[in-house]
Amino acid sequence: MFDLGPHASFIIAAYGVTVLAVGALVFATVEDDRKQRRTLAELERQGIRRRSAAKPAPPPIKPAVKSTVKKKAPAKRKPAKPRARKAASARKTSSARKTPSARKTPS
Amino acid sequence: MISLANPTRFLSLVDTVVPWLSGLVVILLGTGLYLSFFVAPPDYQQGETVRIMFIHVPAAWLAMFGYTVIALAALGTLIWRHPLADVAAKTAAPIGATFAFIALVTGSLWGKPMWGTYWVWDARLTSMLVLFLLYLGLIALWQAIEEPGRAGRAAAILALVGAINIPIIKFSVDWWNTLHQPASVFRAGGPTIDPALLTPLFVMAAGFTALFVLLHLIAMRAEILRRRVRALQQTQVARAALAEA
């Protein structure tokens, strides 16, 4: 043990008080945290939950018998028109709408 | 940062951080104590009693830090009325009070062999005692008012009024002629302490700070859970009353 000099008792007392105070604080804090967790778990066990608390997801329901119906194969899609053709057809329809017969005003 | 203001997200963060922070506290305090007792040399004037500095100074810093946290959280309570701000303020008070108590007692035990007295009513010591009493007052106020929202607002006002004491503690040694020594670490001309003593002091201060943050996070988690328990118990009582009616 090293020599703490003539004032060793003051040094030991200072460190002793610190260890006691910090130890008590740590114990009280951790114990309070544990107590609150236990109480909350107990309430939740009784079915008392917060409205915002997420409900546990129900277990997935497995089919009792395997389905014998064959699944329909997905319908084949028509190949999409190239953009240039699409634009041309759109222009065509818009010009058809603007024909003079279509824009005739009643006389 | 804003997402952490959500109590549920805050709780999951605390669950992640606490084990790592606990390890850091053990490493820092272990290293700090080793440096304080086995590496730091005795002071040329104070001898071995200088080792009290390694706990007294960090405790005093954290006592002031704790009150600063409370004052900032009080602003959060009064301006934004955020429940986490109130939780932060309420849970910082016992931790800050403990550090203020340690600073007062260790300072007194250091003062007797160095000054020849345990206590003197000088500005630094008295303002530190006032800080400790402010902490006790805040804790008593939170205990006295049952409804957390009301208690939080009342305590926030008291905390902001008491915040004036923090600069008084810091500058008391400059403003008044005190028996307590002037600032020797955070001062304009740099620290006046030898690096052989300054390094253990900083390591211990880092350890104390990590301990403060760790305990604060755990206490905040406990307080959030306490409020949830309270709300659920009120629901339970209301349901029971409805069933009877």
Interface residues (C-beta under 8 A of the other chain):
Chain A: F2 D3 L4 G5 P6 H7 A8 F10 I11 A13 A14 Y15 V17 T18 A21 V22 A24 L25 V26 A28 T29 V30 D32 D33 K35 Q36 R37 T39 L40 L43 I48 R49 R50
Chain B: F37 F38 P42 G47 E48 T49 R51 I52 I55 H56 A59 P94 I95 T98 F101 I102 V105 T106 L109 W110 K112 P113 L211 L215 I218 A219 R221 A222 L225 R226 R228 V229 A231 L232 Q233 T235 Q236
